[in-house]
Amino acid sequence: MKTPRNARNIKLKNGKWYVDFTYKGKRIRQFGGFTKEQARITLARMRIEKLDEKLGFSKLKKLEPVLFETFADEFLEVYSKQNKRSWKRDEISLKNLKRYFQGKTLQEIGPEQVERFKAQRKTDFVSWFKATKKKPISPTMINRELACLKTLFSKAVEWGRIEKDTVRAVKKFKEDNARERILTAEEAWRLVGGRRGQVGRLW
């Protein structure tokens, strides 16, 4: 009579029961309990754990909280400076981002916090502009900071610091890419009805 599969995978040795099976070509032997029933339960639990692992459902290790400013410095040194010729731009963006998110952990920053950051930046002014002629931060500059933030969070996931990228879905501002161009005298003359090659006075 053929021995049942489970019976082949539990063995009694020196008064103790052990589970004994092969997983991915590797033999696994472990104490299962003091009774045969305990060993069967242990075997079933271990098989479920291995199946979960195979399906990608294994338990995630609890990640330690990481301060935004700490990871921002690491991101700049390890990634930006090593991979981007424009790392100085990231350095400027991170300076503004750290001013807003300082004291918060990566896990605490989500879409709502980033939207609040966007709203706050729209009320800021360019620090180097004349005080008498305040110039607001442009959508382009804010979008540059958002792009830096998105890349930072993507790397945080890739490096195992956080489980999920919580800022990926945040949208950037629309930008007005139209550029103002000064018309030449001849173009201006033609615009008001003059002929090509005939440039007259416009006033």
C-alpha positions in Angstrom: 0.0 0.0 0.0 1.3 3.4 -1.0 2.2 5.8 1.9 0.1 9.0 1.8 2.1 12.1 0.7 1.8 13.9 4.0 2.9 10.9 5.9 6.1 10.8 3.8 6.8 14.4 4.8 6.6 14.0 8.5 9.1 11.8 10.4 9.5 10.7 14.1 13.0 11.0 15.5 14.1 10.7 19.1 10.5 11.3 20.3 10.0 14.4 18.2 8.2 14.9 14.9 9.9 16.7 12.0 8.7 18.0 8.6 10.8 17.0 5.7 10.0 18.2 2.1 11.6 19.7 -1.0 10.9 23.3 -2.3 12.6 24.7 -5.4 15.1 21.9 -5.4 16.1 22.5 -1.8 15.4 20.1 1.0 13.7 21.7 4.1 13.8 19.9 7.4 12.4 21.5 10.5 11.0 20.6 13.9 7.3 20.1 13.6 6.0 19.3 17.1 5.8 16.7 19.8 2.9 14.9 18.3 2.0 13.7 14.8 -0.9 16.1 14.6 1.3 19.1 15.5 3.7 18.0 12.7 0.9 17.8 10.2 -0.3 21.3 11.1 3.3 22.7 10.9 3.7 21.1 7.4 0.5 22.6 6.2 1.4 26.0 7.5 4.8 25.9 5.9 3.4 24.8 2.5 0.9 27.7 2.6 3.8 30.1 3.4 5.8 28.8 0.4 2.8 29.0 -1.8 2.2 32.7 -0.7 5.8 33.4 -1.4 5.6 31.9 -4.9 2.5 34.0 -5.7 4.0 37.1 -4.3 1.9 37.3 -1.2 4.7 36.9 1.3 4.6 39.2 4.3 6.3 42.5 3.8 8.9 43.5 6.3 7.8 46.6 8.3 9.8 49.5 6.9 11.4 52.1 9.2 10.1 55.7 8.9 12.5 57.8 6.8 12.6 61.6 7.2 12.1 63.5 3.9 15.1 65.7 4.3 17.3 62.7 5.1 16.3 60.8 2.0 16.4 64.0 -0.1 20.1 64.4 0.7 20.8 60.7 -0.1 18.9 61.0 -3.3 21.0 64.0 -4.4 24.3 62.4 -3.6 23.6 58.8 -4.7 21.4 59.4 -7.7 21.3 62.9 -9.0 25.0 63.7 -8.8 26.0 60.3 -10.2 23.5 60.1 -13.1 22.4 63.6 -14.1 24.3 66.4 -15.7 21.6 68.8 -14.4 21.9 67.7 -10.8 22.3 71.4 -9.8 18.7 71.9 -10.8 17.7 69.0 -8.5 19.7 70.6 -5.7 17.7 73.8 -6.0 14.4 72.0 -6.3 15.2 69.8 -3.2 16.1 73.0 -1.2 12.5 74.3 -1.8 10.9 70.9 -1.2 12.8 70.3 2.1 11.7 73.7 3.3 8.0 72.6 3.0 8.3 68.9 3.9 10.9 69.1 6.6 10.1 67.0 9.6 7.7 64.7 7.7 8.5 61.1 6.9 8.2 59.7 3.3 5.3 57.6 4.6 3.4 60.7 5.7 3.5 62.5 2.3 0.7 61.7 0.0 -1.4 63.5 -2.8 -3.1 65.9 -0.3 0.2 67.1 1.1 1.7 67.6 -2.4 -1.4 69.5 -3.5 -1.0 71.8 -0.5 2.7 72.3 -1.5 1.6 73.3 -5.0 -0.9 75.8 -3.5 1.7 77.2 -1.2 4.3 77.6 -4.0 1.8 79.5 -6.1 1.8 82.2 -3.4 5.6 82.4 -3.2 7.7 84.9 -5.0 11.1 84.7 -6.7 13.5 85.5 -3.9 16.1 87.2 -6.1 13.6 89.5 -7.8 13.4 93.2 -6.7 11.2 93.7 -3.7 9.3 96.5 -5.4 8.5 94.3 -8.4 7.5 91.0 -6.8 7.5 88.1 -9.4 5.5 85.0 -8.5 7.0 81.5 -8.9 6.2 80.3 -12.4 4.3 77.0 -13.1 7.4 75.8 -14.9 9.5 76.1 -11.8 6.9 74.4 -9.6 6.6 71.6 -12.2 10.3 71.2 -12.1 10.1 70.7 -8.4 7.2 68.2 -8.8 9.2 66.2 -11.3 12.1 66.0 -8.8 9.7 64.9 -6.1 8.2 62.2 -8.3 11.6 60.9 -9.2 12.6 60.9 -5.5 9.6 58.8 -4.5 10.2 56.4 -7.4 13.7 55.8 -6.1 12.5 55.4 -2.6 10.3 52.5 -3.7 13.1 51.1 -5.9 15.5 51.2 -2.9 13.1 49.6 -0.5 12.5 52.7 1.7 8.7 52.8 1.1 6.2 50.3 -0.2 4.2 52.5 -2.5 4.7 55.6 -4.6 2.0 57.9 -3.2 2.7 60.9 -5.3 2.9 59.4 -8.8 -0.7 60.4 -9.6 -0.3 64.1 -8.7 -0.7 66.3 -11.8 1.6 69.1 -12.8 0.4 72.6 -13.7 -0.4 73.5 -17.3 2.3 75.6 -18.8 2.0 78.4 -21.4 4.7 77.5 -23.9 3.9 80.4 -26.2 6.8 82.8 -26.6 6.6 86.5 -27.3 8.3 87.6 -30.4 9.2 91.1 -31.4 8.1 91.9 -35.0 10.6 93.5 -37.4 9.8 96.9 -38.8 8.9 95.3 -42.2 6.7 92.7 -40.5 4.9 95.4 -38.5 4.4 97.5 -41.7 2.9 94.5 -43.6 0.6 93.8 -40.6 -1.0 97.2 -41.0 -1.5 96.9 -44.7 1.8 98.0 -46.2 3.5 96.3 -49.1 6.6 94.1 -48.9 9.7 96.1 -49.1 8.0 99.4 -48.2 8.6 100.3 -44.6 6.9 103.4 -43.5 6.1 105.1 -40.2 3.6 103.4 -37.9 2.6 106.5 -36.1 
